[in-house]
Amino acid sequence: MRKFLGMAAAFALMFVTVPAVLAQDAPMEIKGAKTVNADAVVELIKQTSNLVILDNRSDADYKAGSIKGAVRLIDTDITGEAVLAQHVKSKDTPILFYCNGLKCGRAAKASVMAIGWGYKNVYYYALGMEEWKQRSLPLVTH
């Protein structure tokens, strides 16, 4: 009976720890991308006239409020390099990816794809809308 209870406890523990592993946060940094915070995003927008801002969130989130100038392109719609190329004409063009923050992960996925296709000026706003809203920075509604 003791052996059975030990196995049952181990089995139950496995189901408690598996969701924690599956629900990992997005990384704070991505190799090949420049991680930026809200202050750096504001500066990028001010100083980079050809910056392409891609909002990688759901349609409802985007419509509720986005960074001015952002175009919605959810990561799951980036099914190939040609999809991204419709929005970013040159691989040298600066691109900023953002989503709802580290719990979201969509901007991380989109950034990794862009880097893999050879885009050279990828900016990754890891903290995304979570930080943007906490700082009460301006949003555009659609």
ABEGO torsion letter per residue (X at the ends): XAAAAAAAAAAAAAAAAAAAAAABBBBABBBGBBBBBAAAAAAAAAABAABBBBBABBAAAAAAEBBBGBBBBBAAABABAAAAAAABABAABBBBBBBAEAAAGAAAAAAAAAAAAGBABBBBBAAEAAAAAAAGBBBBBX
